Amino acid sequence: MKTLLKFALASAIASALGGWGAYAVVHRPSPSIHRGPWMASLAAGRSHGGLYERAWIATHRLWALDASEVIYYLAKTDSSDRLLTNTATYRIEGADLDTRWWSLAAYKDGHLISNELNRYAVTQTTVEREPDGRWTIMLSPLPHEVNWLPSGEQWGNLMLVLRCYNPSPALVADPAAASLPTIVREAEE
């Protein structure tokens, strides 16, 4: 009976430690770069990522393609480090990145934001540019005439995802060197 009790206690301790270890590995931060409000994972879509990095990506990022196919930049704050919220209007200013094609989408609670226009992203092929090639995208709950990305009517924190498809070899080698857009809060609605 004593042996059975010791075995049960040892099994319970081993299970608890194993479960805690697995949780800690999957929930530890992935190696990443930060550039202003933007963050990009250095493990997503890279063959040098080991078992633990792949587990973290599988848990925290959806469908991460190979880095030679796409680099994902995420922003949860504006350029002044304030959380993005759908109660504000943001001016997102930038220029085309060193990639074949890009798209910028807004998410709330991990989902694209429903809207009557079914507009979920502004892309390299849909954005209207200034004569110098630069562009401005307005993220807002209220409509704007040009390059408007709806942020929804229900309160919530937002996340922007900038996807760079078929990035140049230089961008794949150094994603921190990208000239990423600024995100400026213009007004609270």
C-alpha positions as CSV (number, residue, x, y, z in Angstrom):
1,M,0.0,0.0,0.0
2,K,2.8,2.4,0.9
3,T,4.5,1.6,-2.5
4,L,1.3,2.3,-4.4
5,L,0.9,5.6,-2.5
6,K,4.5,6.6,-3.3
7,F,4.0,5.7,-7.0
8,A,0.7,7.7,-7.2
9,L,2.4,10.7,-5.5
10,A,5.4,10.5,-7.8
11,S,3.1,10.2,-10.9
12,A,1.1,13.2,-9.8
13,I,4.2,15.3,-9.3
14,A,5.7,14.2,-12.6
15,S,2.4,15.0,-14.5
16,A,2.2,18.4,-12.9
17,L,5.8,19.3,-13.7
18,G,5.4,18.0,-17.3
19,G,2.2,19.9,-17.8
20,W,3.7,23.1,-16.4
21,G,6.8,22.7,-18.5
22,A,4.7,22.2,-21.7
23,Y,2.6,25.3,-20.8
24,A,5.7,27.4,-20.1
25,V,7.3,26.4,-23.4
26,V,4.2,27.1,-25.6
27,H,3.4,30.4,-23.8
28,R,6.9,31.9,-23.7
29,P,7.5,34.7,-26.1
30,S,8.8,33.9,-29.5
31,P,12.0,35.6,-30.7
32,S,10.9,38.8,-32.4
33,I,12.0,42.2,-33.7
34,H,10.3,45.5,-32.7
35,R,10.3,48.6,-34.9
36,G,8.1,51.4,-33.6
37,P,4.6,50.0,-33.1
38,W,5.4,47.0,-35.3
39,M,6.5,43.5,-34.2
40,A,7.6,40.6,-36.4
41,S,8.3,37.0,-35.2
42,L,11.8,35.8,-36.1
43,A,10.6,32.2,-35.7
44,A,7.4,32.2,-37.9
45,G,8.0,30.5,-41.2
46,R,11.7,29.9,-40.7
47,S,13.3,26.5,-40.9
48,H,15.8,27.2,-38.1
49,G,12.9,27.4,-35.6
50,G,13.0,24.4,-33.4
51,L,10.3,22.3,-31.9
52,Y,9.5,24.8,-29.2
53,E,9.3,27.8,-31.6
54,R,7.0,25.8,-33.9
55,A,4.8,24.9,-30.9
56,W,4.6,28.6,-30.0
57,I,3.7,29.6,-33.5
58,A,1.1,26.9,-33.8
59,T,-0.5,28.2,-30.6
60,H,-0.3,31.9,-31.1
61,R,-0.2,32.6,-34.9
62,L,-2.5,31.3,-37.6
63,W,-1.2,29.7,-40.7
64,A,2.3,31.1,-40.7
65,L,3.8,30.6,-44.2
66,D,7.5,30.3,-44.9
67,A,9.3,33.6,-44.4
68,S,10.4,33.6,-48.1
69,E,6.7,33.7,-49.0
70,V,5.4,36.2,-46.4
71,I,6.6,38.3,-43.5
72,Y,3.9,39.3,-40.9
73,Y,4.2,42.6,-39.1
74,L,1.8,43.1,-36.2
75,A,0.8,46.3,-34.4
76,K,-1.3,46.6,-31.2
77,T,-0.3,50.2,-30.4
78,D,0.1,53.4,-32.3
79,S,3.4,55.1,-32.8
80,S,3.0,56.8,-29.4
81,D,2.7,53.4,-27.7
82,R,-1.0,53.7,-26.9
83,L,-3.3,50.7,-27.5
84,L,-5.2,50.8,-30.8
85,T,-8.9,51.1,-30.2
86,N,-11.9,51.4,-32.5
87,T,-13.0,54.6,-30.7
88,A,-10.2,56.5,-32.3
89,T,-9.2,57.5,-35.9
90,Y,-5.7,56.7,-37.0
91,R,-3.6,57.9,-39.9
92,I,-1.4,55.2,-41.2
93,E,1.3,56.6,-43.4
94,G,3.9,54.7,-45.5
95,A,5.2,53.6,-48.8
96,D,5.4,50.3,-50.7
97,L,7.7,47.9,-49.0
98,D,10.4,45.8,-50.7
99,T,7.9,43.0,-51.5
100,R,5.9,41.8,-54.5
101,W,2.6,42.6,-52.8
102,W,1.4,43.8,-49.4
103,S,-1.9,44.0,-47.5
104,L,-2.9,45.8,-44.3
105,A,-5.9,44.4,-42.3
106,A,-7.4,45.3,-39.0
107,Y,-8.6,42.7,-36.5
108,K,-10.6,42.8,-33.3
109,D,-10.4,39.8,-30.9
110,G,-8.5,37.8,-33.5
111,H,-11.2,38.3,-36.2
112,L,-11.6,40.5,-39.2
113,I,-13.9,43.4,-38.5
114,S,-17.4,43.1,-39.9
115,N,-18.6,46.0,-42.0
116,E,-21.3,46.8,-44.5
117,L,-18.8,47.4,-47.3
118,N,-17.1,44.0,-46.8
119,R,-13.8,45.9,-46.7
120,Y,-11.3,44.0,-44.7
121,A,-7.9,45.2,-46.0
122,V,-6.2,47.9,-48.0
123,T,-3.6,46.4,-50.4
124,Q,-0.8,47.4,-52.7
125,T,-3.2,47.2,-55.6
126,T,-6.2,49.0,-54.0
127,V,-4.4,51.8,-52.1
128,E,-4.6,55.4,-53.6
129,R,-1.1,57.0,-53.6
130,E,0.2,60.5,-53.5
131,P,2.3,61.7,-56.5
132,D,5.5,60.8,-54.7
133,G,4.2,57.2,-54.2
134,R,3.5,57.5,-50.5
135,W,0.0,56.6,-49.2
136,T,-2.2,57.3,-46.2
137,I,-4.7,54.8,-44.8
138,M,-7.4,56.0,-42.4
139,L,-8.4,53.4,-39.7
140,S,-11.6,54.7,-38.2
141,P,-15.2,53.8,-37.1
142,L,-16.4,56.7,-39.3
143,P,-16.2,56.6,-43.1
144,H,-13.4,58.4,-45.0
145,E,-13.4,59.1,-48.7
146,V,-10.0,57.6,-49.6
147,N,-8.2,54.5,-48.3
148,W,-10.6,53.9,-45.4
149,L,-10.2,50.8,-43.3
150,P,-13.3,50.4,-41.0
151,S,-12.5,49.7,-37.3
152,G,-16.0,48.6,-36.4
153,E,-18.7,50.1,-34.2
154,Q,-18.4,47.9,-31.1
155,W,-15.7,48.8,-28.5
156,G,-12.6,46.8,-28.5
157,N,-8.8,46.8,-28.9
158,L,-7.5,46.4,-32.4
159,M,-4.5,44.7,-34.0
160,L,-3.1,45.6,-37.4
161,V,-1.5,43.0,-39.6
162,L,0.8,44.0,-42.4
163,R,1.5,41.1,-44.7
164,C,4.4,41.3,-47.1
165,Y,4.1,38.6,-49.7
166,N,7.2,37.4,-51.6
167,P,9.6,39.8,-49.7
168,S,12.9,40.6,-51.2
169,P,15.9,38.5,-50.0
170,A,17.2,41.6,-48.2
171,L,13.9,41.9,-46.3
172,V,13.8,38.2,-45.4
173,A,17.4,38.5,-44.1
174,D,16.7,41.6,-42.0
175,P,13.0,42.2,-41.4
176,A,13.9,45.0,-38.9
177,A,15.3,47.1,-41.7
178,A,11.9,47.6,-43.4
179,S,10.6,51.1,-43.6
180,L,7.3,50.4,-41.8
181,P,4.3,52.8,-41.7
182,T,3.7,55.2,-38.9
183,I,0.4,54.9,-37.0
184,V,-0.8,58.3,-35.6
185,R,-3.9,58.8,-33.5
186,E,-5.8,61.7,-35.0
187,A,-9.0,61.9,-32.9
188,E,-11.1,60.1,-30.4
189,E,-14.6,59.5,-31.8
